[in-house]
Amino acid sequence: MNNNFRQTLFSQSSETLAGIKPSNLFSTAKTFADDKYLLNILHNNNIEVKVLNENKLSSLILIYNRELLTKILEDNEVKEILWEFGYKNFSCEKILNKLSQKFNSDSFPHEIGLLLGYPPEDVKSFIKNEGKECKHCKLWKVYSKEDSARFKMNEYYKCRECFKNLYKKNSDVSKIIKYYKNEKVKYDFLNDFNGIY
């Protein structure tokens, strides 16, 4: 297994692997696609990989939980925003294919924030204000419900810390995902870890 990709996966997508966030976006070496073992582990845990863009050396990929992403795409407010940006079919496949087309054009599709689980009001305000005048900025730029956003970000950072610690003890991806999904383990860790975000 590609250890570098595994480390990147844990540092950038722990929340999606754990089932508490619909998706994560990051760039990685194209060789990840040859790792059928890893892709099979992810698939068996309801995690899919979509290549949105690529060049000779790297791929921009979306790691996503199909069940959670489907729920996001069923939200009426999310549908309204996506409709405004040219999305007419709201199945995961159609949305991701359209998104991939946009990533291969000249402009960055900021509506991807919706798929990443960011609040619709934050995504709309980010686009309207061109990323300026936000209340808080860490994993995303917050324009409304700052306390709620900070709480959610803190949960995501706690999850990343948990996965990092588990990785040090056991590098088996499948076991780490299953271990974290144990509700008692998750509850104990999230209550013991004091975040600062």
TORGU-506493 format. One record per residue (C-alpha): residue in three letters; y, z, x; residue number from 1. Coordinates in pm, 1 decimal. Last residue first. Layout:
N
<node 'ala'; <Y; Z; X>; NUM>
...
END
This chain:
197
<node 'tyr'; <2583.5; 1688.3; -1059.6>; 197>
<node 'ile'; <2508.9; 2007.3; -874.5>; 196>
<node 'gly'; <2144.2; 2058.8; -957.7>; 195>
<node 'asn'; <1961.2; 2392.4; -959.3>; 194>
<node 'phe'; <1584.4; 2336.0; -954.6>; 193>
<node 'asp'; <1372.4; 2615.6; -1100.3>; 192>
<node 'asn'; <1420.0; 2512.5; -1463.3>; 191>
<node 'leu'; <1342.7; 2145.1; -1402.4>; 190>
<node 'phe'; <1038.8; 2240.1; -1197.4>; 189>
<node 'asp'; <884.2; 2479.2; -1447.6>; 188>
<node 'tyr'; <936.8; 2244.2; -1742.1>; 187>
<node 'lys'; <796.1; 1940.2; -1559.3>; 186>
<node 'val'; <488.9; 2129.1; -1438.4>; 185>
<node 'lys'; <432.1; 2267.1; -1788.2>; 184>
<node 'glu'; <475.3; 1920.9; -1945.4>; 183>
<node 'asn'; <219.9; 1751.0; -1719.1>; 182>
<node 'lys'; <391.0; 1414.5; -1681.6>; 181>
<node 'tyr'; <478.5; 1509.6; -1324.9>; 180>
<node 'tyr'; <114.8; 1534.3; -1224.5>; 179>
<node 'lys'; <25.9; 1203.4; -1389.5>; 178>
<node 'ile'; <300.8; 1022.2; -1199.3>; 177>
<node 'ile'; <206.9; 1191.9; -872.0>; 176>
<node 'lys'; <-162.6; 1114.3; -918.2>; 175>
<node 'ser'; <-95.1; 744.5; -978.5>; 174>
<node 'val'; <134.4; 712.0; -677.8>; 173>
<node 'asp'; <-104.8; 869.2; -426.8>; 172>
<node 'ser'; <125.4; 990.4; -146.7>; 171>
<node 'asn'; <34.2; 1356.4; -185.4>; 170>
<node 'lys'; <226.0; 1652.5; -46.4>; 169>
<node 'lys'; <540.7; 1479.6; 78.9>; 168>
<node 'tyr'; <533.5; 1254.2; -227.5>; 167>
<node 'leu'; <529.8; 1559.2; -453.6>; 166>
<node 'asn'; <851.0; 1685.3; -296.6>; 165>
<node 'lys'; <1021.1; 1347.9; -333.8>; 164>
<node 'phe'; <895.1; 1318.5; -690.9>; 163>
<node 'cys'; <1044.6; 1656.2; -779.3>; 162>
<node 'glu'; <1374.3; 1574.9; -613.8>; 161>
<node 'arg'; <1392.6; 1249.0; -806.4>; 160>
<node 'cys'; <1321.2; 1433.9; -1131.5>; 159>
<node 'lys'; <1592.4; 1687.7; -1057.7>; 158>
<node 'tyr'; <1835.9; 1401.7; -996.7>; 157>
<node 'tyr'; <1746.8; 1250.2; -1334.7>; 156>
<node 'glu'; <1788.6; 1582.3; -1515.1>; 155>
<node 'asn'; <2126.9; 1631.6; -1349.8>; 154>
<node 'met'; <2232.3; 1288.4; -1464.9>; 153>
<node 'lys'; <2138.4; 1381.8; -1821.8>; 152>
<node 'phe'; <2333.9; 1707.3; -1809.9>; 151>
<node 'arg'; <2635.5; 1532.8; -1656.4>; 150>
<node 'ala'; <2624.6; 1271.0; -1932.5>; 149>
<node 'ser'; <2610.5; 1534.2; -2206.8>; 148>
<node 'asp'; <2905.7; 1717.5; -2056.4>; 147>
<node 'glu'; <3104.4; 1394.6; -2021.5>; 146>
<node 'lys'; <3063.4; 1286.8; -2382.5>; 145>
<node 'ser'; <3276.3; 973.0; -2335.8>; 144>
<node 'tyr'; <3397.6; 747.3; -2052.9>; 143>
<node 'val'; <3128.3; 805.1; -1792.6>; 142>
<node 'lys'; <3072.9; 566.8; -1503.2>; 141>
<node 'trp'; <2707.5; 552.7; -1402.2>; 140>
<node 'leu'; <2474.5; 732.5; -1162.6>; 139>
<node 'lys'; <2769.0; 934.3; -1032.9>; 138>
<node 'cys'; <3113.8; 877.0; -1182.4>; 137>
<node 'his'; <3306.5; 1102.1; -1420.3>; 136>
<node 'lys'; <3598.1; 1064.8; -1660.6>; 135>
<node 'cys'; <3641.8; 689.1; -1613.7>; 134>
<node 'glu'; <3979.7; 524.8; -1561.4>; 133>
<node 'lys'; <3856.8; 193.5; -1416.8>; 132>
<node 'gly'; <3528.6; 2.3; -1441.0>; 131>
<node 'glu'; <3684.7; -311.2; -1584.4>; 130>
<node 'asn'; <3841.3; -105.0; -1865.7>; 129>
<node 'lys'; <3675.1; -305.3; -2144.1>; 128>
<node 'ile'; <3347.5; -348.6; -1954.9>; 127>
<node 'phe'; <3325.6; 19.7; -1862.8>; 126>
<node 'ser'; <3434.4; 118.2; -2213.9>; 125>
<node 'lys'; <3154.1; -83.1; -2373.3>; 124>
<node 'val'; <2894.1; 55.8; -2132.5>; 123>
<node 'asp'; <3015.7; 411.5; -2180.9>; 122>
<node 'glu'; <3010.8; 378.1; -2562.0>; 121>
<node 'pro'; <2658.8; 233.0; -2543.6>; 120>
<node 'pro'; <2530.8; 540.3; -2355.8>; 119>
<node 'tyr'; <2347.1; 443.1; -2034.0>; 118>
<node 'gly'; <1974.1; 391.3; -2074.7>; 117>
<node 'leu'; <1925.0; 132.3; -1800.9>; 116>
<node 'leu'; <1883.0; -130.7; -2070.9>; 115>
<node 'leu'; <2232.9; -55.9; -2199.9>; 114>
<node 'gly'; <2372.9; -67.5; -1846.7>; 113>
<node 'ile'; <2242.7; -424.3; -1828.4>; 112>
<node 'glu'; <2552.6; -509.5; -2032.6>; 111>
<node 'his'; <2730.5; -540.8; -1699.5>; 110>
<node 'pro'; <2587.8; -891.0; -1655.6>; 109>
<node 'phe'; <2726.6; -983.0; -1309.7>; 108>
<node 'ser'; <2893.3; -1325.0; -1306.5>; 107>
<node 'asp'; <2814.3; -1639.0; -1103.7>; 106>
<node 'ser'; <2477.3; -1729.3; -1253.3>; 105>
<node 'asn'; <2130.0; -1623.2; -1139.9>; 104>
<node 'phe'; <2183.9; -1273.8; -1274.0>; 103>
<node 'lys'; <2267.1; -1431.7; -1609.6>; 102>
<node 'gln'; <1937.8; -1620.1; -1623.8>; 101>
<node 'ser'; <1751.8; -1298.7; -1541.8>; 100>
<node 'leu'; <1927.3; -1122.9; -1829.1>; 99>
<node 'lys'; <1818.1; -1396.8; -2067.6>; 98>
<node 'asn'; <1457.8; -1355.0; -1949.0>; 97>
<node 'leu'; <1486.6; -977.9; -1981.5>; 96>
<node 'ile'; <1618.6; -997.9; -2337.8>; 95>
<node 'lys'; <1356.1; -1251.3; -2444.5>; 94>
<node 'glu'; <1069.1; -1050.2; -2296.3>; 93>
<node 'cys'; <1184.2; -715.5; -2432.5>; 92>
<node 'ser'; <1226.3; -855.8; -2784.3>; 91>
<node 'phe'; <1584.1; -860.3; -2910.1>; 90>
<node 'asn'; <1645.8; -1229.1; -2980.7>; 89>
<node 'lys'; <2006.4; -1349.8; -3008.8>; 88>
<node 'tyr'; <2157.3; -1229.9; -2681.3>; 87>
<node 'gly'; <2489.9; -1401.4; -2615.1>; 86>
<node 'phe'; <2711.4; -1120.7; -2489.1>; 85>
<node 'glu'; <2840.9; -1024.4; -2834.0>; 84>
<node 'trp'; <2480.7; -1004.1; -2953.0>; 83>
<node 'leu'; <2406.2; -755.2; -2674.6>; 82>
<node 'ile'; <2681.2; -526.9; -2801.0>; 81>
<node 'glu'; <2563.8; -546.9; -3161.6>; 80>
<node 'lys'; <2201.0; -493.0; -3063.1>; 79>
<node 'val'; <2290.0; -177.6; -2868.5>; 78>
<node 'glu'; <2476.4; -41.9; -3170.3>; 77>
<node 'asn'; <2178.7; -121.9; -3393.5>; 76>
<node 'asp'; <1924.6; 57.1; -3172.2>; 75>
<node 'glu'; <1593.9; -132.7; -3165.3>; 74>
<node 'leu'; <1658.4; -248.1; -2807.0>; 73>
<node 'ile'; <1663.6; 111.5; -2684.6>; 72>
<node 'lys'; <1331.0; 180.0; -2856.0>; 71>
<node 'thr'; <1178.8; -124.7; -2686.0>; 70>
<node 'leu'; <1302.9; 2.1; -2350.8>; 69>
<node 'leu'; <1130.4; 336.1; -2405.2>; 68>
<node 'glu'; <796.2; 176.2; -2492.5>; 67>
<node 'arg'; <815.4; -85.7; -2215.8>; 66>
<node 'asn'; <896.8; 163.4; -1941.4>; 65>
<node 'tyr'; <1094.0; -39.6; -1690.8>; 64>
<node 'ile'; <1129.6; -120.9; -1322.3>; 63>
<node 'leu'; <1391.6; -393.9; -1295.0>; 62>
<node 'ile'; <1382.3; -592.2; -975.0>; 61>
<node 'leu'; <1629.3; -764.0; -746.4>; 60>
<node 'ser'; <1410.7; -937.0; -490.2>; 59>
<node 'ser'; <1466.2; -972.8; -118.1>; 58>
<node 'leu'; <1422.9; -1199.6; 181.9>; 57>
<node 'lys'; <1457.4; -1564.9; 79.3>; 56>
<node 'asn'; <1658.9; -1486.4; -233.3>; 55>
<node 'glu'; <1570.3; -1319.1; -558.3>; 54>
<node 'asn'; <1690.2; -1244.5; -909.0>; 53>
<node 'leu'; <1569.0; -1061.2; -1217.7>; 52>
<node 'val'; <1214.8; -981.5; -1103.9>; 51>
<node 'lys'; <1061.1; -775.9; -1383.7>; 50>
<node 'val'; <823.5; -487.3; -1315.2>; 49>
<node 'glu'; <636.6; -297.3; -1586.2>; 48>
<node 'ile'; <551.1; 70.5; -1631.1>; 47>
<node 'asn'; <310.4; 178.7; -1906.8>; 46>
<node 'asn'; <113.0; 400.7; -1665.5>; 45>
<node 'asn'; <-167.4; 147.1; -1626.2>; 44>
<node 'his'; <97.4; -114.5; -1548.3>; 43>
<node 'leu'; <237.8; 98.8; -1265.9>; 42>
<node 'ile'; <-105.1; 147.7; -1110.6>; 41>
<node 'asn'; <-175.1; -226.4; -1141.0>; 40>
<node 'leu'; <153.2; -311.2; -972.3>; 39>
<node 'leu'; <64.2; -77.3; -686.3>; 38>
<node 'tyr'; <-275.5; -235.4; -627.4>; 37>
<node 'lys'; <-138.7; -587.6; -666.7>; 36>
<node 'asp'; <97.6; -538.3; -372.5>; 35>
<node 'asp'; <194.2; -901.8; -320.0>; 34>
<node 'ala'; <507.3; -862.0; -531.0>; 33>
<node 'phe'; <634.8; -590.7; -296.2>; 32>
<node 'thr'; <660.9; -856.5; -22.2>; 31>
<node 'lys'; <993.9; -969.1; -168.5>; 30>
<node 'ala'; <1168.4; -678.6; 2.4>; 29>
<node 'thr'; <1358.5; -453.3; -237.1>; 28>
<node 'ser'; <1667.9; -447.3; -457.2>; 27>
<node 'phe'; <1713.0; -193.4; -733.5>; 26>
<node 'leu'; <1736.5; -150.4; -1109.5>; 25>
<node 'asn'; <1592.8; 138.3; -1309.1>; 24>
<node 'ser'; <1450.0; 150.0; -1661.8>; 23>
<node 'pro'; <1390.8; 338.1; -1987.0>; 22>
<node 'lys'; <1455.3; 691.0; -1856.7>; 21>
<node 'ile'; <1248.7; 1008.1; -1914.7>; 20>
<node 'gly'; <902.4; 854.4; -1869.5>; 19>
<node 'ala'; <828.3; 997.5; -1526.5>; 18>
<node 'leu'; <804.5; 654.4; -1365.2>; 17>
<node 'thr'; <1141.0; 569.6; -1520.2>; 16>
<node 'glu'; <1304.2; 883.6; -1384.4>; 15>
<node 'ser'; <1147.7; 835.1; -1040.7>; 14>
<node 'ser'; <1304.2; 489.8; -1009.6>; 13>
<node 'gln'; <1534.4; 479.4; -706.2>; 12>
<node 'ser'; <1396.3; 741.3; -465.6>; 11>
<node 'phe'; <1037.1; 709.0; -584.3>; 10>
<node 'leu'; <1035.5; 327.7; -582.9>; 9>
<node 'thr'; <1213.7; 318.6; -248.9>; 8>
<node 'gln'; <948.7; 543.2; -95.9>; 7>
<node 'arg'; <670.9; 330.6; -244.5>; 6>
<node 'phe'; <838.8; 13.9; -120.6>; 5>
<node 'asn'; <850.4; 151.0; 231.2>; 4>
<node 'asn'; <490.1; 268.1; 208.5>; 3>
<node 'asn'; <354.3; -74.7; 112.2>; 2>
<node 'met'; <0.0; 0.0; 0.0>; 1>
END
